[in-house]
């Protein structure tokens, strides 16, 4: 038994790697209009890159990395005055522009302009630790109202992929099953739910070094002595979701760069209607999706468009080679009247960022999809602060290393 009873070898290892990946991560700005507790980027007043700098970053991606989509992140990208042009530049380079935003600056008019410029999807980061002006003292479930507002806005504009991100803390973990239930009730307009497990630097147990020099971590944004758990693991979240959906089972993952049996990106694909989840995608099903997409489009798939996610019934055909999809097929067609119903596909992703190993090694997401550009180089976006301050990633050693 591994990791709370999930064995990574039972699942499909997503084929994403450094040079051929589903997405890349563009940061046109470090400016933001909110302050989120778990954010790892310094909120600078004027942190916008010029359009030329953004184009240079995109050209680095094109030169070094084959990717299906680009997450346009930040900061909040909607604060950038050239956001429409940026979307066009991504599209021009034959990648899907996906905007990662807190949504605050999104109006119907801006959405329409972004759609005309070629935006493919949105990932809205919404959780209860963002200090949102009109949502103080609200919990994750209260925020479903706000999530619905954005999902509906995209659905009304039409044919835009809709994803939600939230950072998960020890005290907000309890809401995950109900959030997954909410996503199910809105499976027709919500295509992806992402849970990012909170992480912070642990100064009590580790020392940080740049070469032989010990570094005071007080200089970094994500430095804080965590008062809450910063080691929640993806399988714990799966167990929680199973309280609401006992059959809930992932199909694919990315492992840790230092810990092969850890789940850094853990993907579950489910198929159903607003009333009922009929079943799940198995590892072979996800393998077929990735392989066929790569065969036909030369890319690995990250975001599927709404035109595709509403075709859950055609996914069932892959049941020929996939046990879980076969089961879903029989579950669905045991009532012949279901033939008239539309089936939707929805992804639930759990992201478990950097883990500190007992010997001080830092286990990153192997095949990191959120790689960004710094100084013309590809670097992990979650640790860019170290590049900016020191020019390198720091090494860690346990405090008692030399004893
Ligand atoms: S390594 Fe960091 S930047 Fe890359 S996917 Fe994991 S958490 Fe995100």
Boltz pocket constraint, residues with backbone or C-beta under 6 A from the ligand:
constraints:
  - pocket:
      binder: B
      contacts: [[A, 264], [A, 352], [A, 353], [A, 354], [A, 364], [A, 365], [A, 368], [A, 369], [A, 370], [A, 371], [A, 380], [A, 381], [A, 382], [A, 383]]
      max_distance: 6.0
